[in-house]
Amino acid sequence: MFKKMTIASAIALSSMVAIPAIAADEYNLSSGLTAAGAPLALHGVDTVAFVQTGNRIAGAAKYTAVHDGAAYYFSTQENLDTFKAAPANFIPQHGGFCTFGVSVGKKFDGDPRWSDVRDGKLYVFLNEEIFNAYQKDPAATIAKANAQWKEIRSTAATEL
């Protein structure tokens, strides 16, 4: 009975959290909602640990921050606090979509297993093959992706 009440309370509280509206597919998010009432970003990987140390550490729901309608998980309170102080320093580039895909005008899933931190910015990729293609000329891919992102940012992935 207590467990049911706790779950019901969490659901009721999450429905009261105001989540800003996000334009179509500006962020690569899970299809479900977290307890914070927002979909999960970056597959639940702690983005602060990722950017600062290059380690892909799974975050925990216990340490959640919602930024711009996306929920991010962190592995420690310190990382959560660091993110809250400057989220723009840690969110993945191109909304967390595959940077190589964005460079050719598409929004593919960005998988943190295939990623690069370059100049303090996090870039994620669809798979190993795409990541290897990116590594042939990272600067050119990033420049093309940055230009394309301006055009496709608010376009639904299914329309590209």
C-alpha positions in Angstrom: 0.0 0.0 0.0 2.8 2.4 1.0 4.6 1.7 -2.3 1.5 2.5 -4.3 1.0 5.7 -2.4 4.7 6.7 -3.0 4.4 6.1 -6.7 1.1 7.9 -6.9 2.6 10.9 -5.0 5.6 10.9 -7.4 3.4 11.0 -10.4 1.2 13.7 -8.9 4.2 15.8 -8.1 5.8 15.3 -11.5 2.6 16.5 -13.2 2.8 19.8 -11.3 6.4 20.6 -12.5 6.3 23.2 -15.2 8.3 21.9 -18.2 9.0 24.4 -21.0 7.6 23.5 -24.4 10.3 22.2 -26.8 10.1 22.8 -30.5 9.9 19.6 -32.6 12.9 17.4 -32.0 15.4 20.1 -30.7 16.8 17.5 -28.3 17.4 13.8 -28.7 15.3 12.4 -25.9 13.9 9.1 -24.7 10.2 8.5 -25.6 9.1 8.0 -21.9 9.2 10.4 -19.0 11.5 10.4 -16.0 10.1 11.0 -12.5 11.0 14.6 -13.0 8.3 14.8 -15.7 10.7 15.3 -18.6 12.1 12.8 -21.1 15.7 11.6 -20.5 18.6 13.0 -22.4 22.0 11.5 -23.3 20.8 8.0 -22.4 21.2 8.8 -18.7 24.9 9.3 -18.9 26.4 11.9 -16.5 27.3 14.7 -18.9 29.5 16.5 -16.4 31.7 13.5 -15.7 31.8 12.9 -19.5 32.9 16.4 -20.4 35.3 16.8 -17.5 37.0 13.3 -17.5 35.9 11.6 -20.7 34.3 8.8 -18.6 30.9 7.5 -19.5 29.4 7.1 -16.0 25.7 6.3 -15.7 23.8 8.9 -13.8 21.0 8.2 -11.3 17.5 9.5 -11.1 18.4 10.6 -7.5 20.5 13.3 -9.1 18.3 14.8 -11.9 18.3 18.3 -13.4 15.7 19.4 -16.0 17.1 21.9 -18.5 15.1 23.2 -21.4 12.6 20.4 -21.1 15.2 17.6 -21.0 16.1 15.5 -17.9 19.8 14.9 -17.3 21.0 12.3 -14.7 24.2 12.7 -12.7 26.3 10.3 -10.7 26.9 12.7 -7.8 25.4 15.8 -6.1 28.6 17.7 -7.0 28.1 17.0 -10.7 24.4 17.9 -10.5 25.4 21.2 -8.9 28.1 21.8 -11.5 25.6 21.3 -14.3 23.0 23.6 -12.6 25.6 26.4 -12.4 26.4 26.3 -16.1 24.3 23.8 -18.2 25.4 25.2 -21.5 28.9 23.9 -20.7 27.7 20.3 -20.5 24.8 19.7 -22.8 25.7 17.7 -25.9 26.0 19.7 -29.1 23.3 19.5 -31.8 20.7 18.6 -29.2 22.4 15.3 -28.5 21.7 14.0 -32.1 24.5 12.4 -34.1 26.8 15.2 -35.1 27.7 13.4 -38.4 24.0 13.0 -39.2 23.4 16.6 -38.5 26.2 17.5 -40.8 24.3 15.9 -43.6 20.9 17.4 -42.5 19.5 14.4 -40.5 18.7 13.8 -36.9 19.9 10.3 -35.9 20.2 9.0 -32.3 23.4 10.2 -30.6 24.8 7.2 -28.6 27.2 8.2 -25.8 29.2 5.0 -26.5 30.4 6.8 -29.6 31.4 10.3 -28.7 34.1 13.0 -28.6 34.8 15.9 -26.3 36.5 18.5 -28.4 37.3 22.0 -27.2 35.2 21.3 -24.1 32.1 20.4 -26.1 30.5 17.0 -26.2 29.6 15.4 -29.6 27.8 12.1 -29.9 27.4 9.8 -32.9 25.0 7.1 -34.1 27.4 4.1 -34.1 31.1 3.0 -34.5 31.0 3.3 -38.3 29.8 6.9 -38.2 32.2 7.8 -35.5 35.1 6.5 -37.5 33.9 8.5 -40.5 33.8 11.6 -38.3 37.4 11.0 -37.1 38.7 11.4 -40.6 38.1 15.1 -40.4 36.4 16.2 -37.1 36.8 20.0 -37.7 35.0 19.8 -41.0 32.2 17.6 -39.7 31.6 19.9 -36.8 31.6 23.0 -39.0 29.1 21.4 -41.4 27.0 20.2 -38.5 27.0 23.7 -36.9 25.8 25.2 -40.2 23.1 22.6 -40.7 21.9 22.8 -37.1 20.8 26.3 -37.7 18.6 25.1 -40.5 17.2 21.9 -39.0 17.1 22.5 -35.2 13.3 23.0 -35.0 12.4 20.5 -37.7 11.0 17.1 -36.7 13.4 14.2 -37.4 10.7 12.5 -39.5 10.6 15.5 -41.8 14.3 15.4 -42.7 
